[in-house]
Amino acid sequence: MGEGPGYWPAAPDLVVEVMSPSDRLTPVAKKVRDWLEAGTRIVIVVNSRRRNVTVHKPDEEPTIPTEEDTLDGGDVVPGWEMPVKNIFN
């Protein structure tokens, strides 16, 4: 990941990227790839403009849960759950 002062030398287990209205998908996709390649186990991208969430895990296809679904931390953050609809309300 990053280098120099201010950067942690290891990848986090979980990343939540909340896209701002000015964010573009290509740079965000690069960040997701970088985190996964560095060892991050779950990357959740929240796109408020499109009102969707994409969950990325190493060696798996990304999933896009609906607003009726619930996100969970799996074995990365056991017991953590959040209804997707709560993100946008």
HUMOSUL-V541547 format. One record per residue. N is the residue number from 0. D_LAST is the distance of its C-alpha to the last C-alpha in Angstrom with 2 decimals. Layout:
N&D_LAST  N&D_LAST
This chain:
0&32.27  1&32.99  2&36.31  3&37.68  4&36.56  5&32.91  6&32.26  7&32.20  8&34.90  9&33.03  10&30.00  11&26.95  12&26.24  13&22.49  14&20.91  15&17.29  16&17.51  17&14.60  18&16.06  19&16.32  20&16.88  21&20.58  22&20.76  23&22.86  24&22.80  25&26.43  26&26.29  27&23.17  28&25.05  29&28.02  30&26.12  31&24.93  32&28.58  33&29.87  34&27.72  35&28.67  36&32.30  37&32.33  38&31.35  39&27.59  40&26.71  41&23.02  42&21.19  43&17.50  44&16.58  45&13.04  46&13.42  47&10.57  48&13.15  49&13.74  50&10.30  51&12.35  52&13.57  53&17.32  54&19.17  55&22.70  56&25.53  57&29.21  58&31.41  59&28.70  60&27.08  61&23.43  62&20.97  63&17.81  64&15.82  65&13.91  66&10.39  67&12.63  68&14.19  69&14.09  70&15.11  71&18.09  72&20.51  73&23.56  74&26.73  75&25.39  76&23.10  77&24.22  78&21.97  79&18.71  80&15.95  81&12.19  82&10.44  83&9.28  84&6.39  85&5.18  86&5.84  87&3.83  88&0.00
